[in-house]
Amino acid sequence: MRISARNSLKGCIVSIEKGATTAHVRIDVGGAIVTSAITNAAVEEMGLEEGREAYAVVKASDVMIGVD
């Protein structure tokens, strides 16, 4: 798959929390947790599951930073 985003982070899905239309997918990337908000339909289409390897793809216009 070819994409235009320059930053992709390989990790393991640690949780998926589905809401009415949007899911929050948390990926452990070397001990740091990256959270992505995607549609529930996208979770199903990609077959995302806890424990599965995945990539977080970061586009500059969508970067959010937070601290716990």
N, C-alpha and C positions, 0 to 999 in steps of 0.2 A: 504494500500500500504506500502510495506517495502522498505526502502532506506538505503544506507550506510552513507549518510551525517549526521553529528551530529548536525548541526545548522539549524533550520527552524524558520522563523519569520512570525507570523500571522499578516495580515493586510488587507487593502482594496485597490483595484485597483483604482488609480486616473486618469491614462491616458494610452493609448496605441497608439504609433506612429509607423505605418508600413512604412518600406522602400521597396526597390526592393525585397529583400529576408528575411530581418531581421526586427523584431519589437523590440521596446524598451518599456517595460512594467514597469510603475512606481507604486509602492505600498507604501501606507502610513502605517508605522509601528509605532504606538504610537507617531506620530508627526514627525518622521524621514522618509525621502523618500529613498526607496531602488529601484534601477533601474536594470532590468534584460534585457539582449539581448538574444532573442530566435527567432526561425524561425517563419515566418508568418503562416506556416502550423501548428506549435505547438499551436499558439494562437487559430486557428480555431478548432483544434482537442480537446483542453481543454475547449473550449467554454468561453474563457476569455472575460470579458466585464467590462467597467468602472462601479464602484459601487459594484462590486462583491467581496466577501471575497476570499482571496487567501493566499498561503504560499510562501515565498521566501525561497528556499532551498540553503544553502551556502556550497560549497565544498572548502576545504582549497586551492586547486590549482587554484581556480577561484575567489578569493577574490580581489576586487578592492576598494580602499578607496579614496574619494575625498571630497572637501569642496566647498560650494557655495560661 
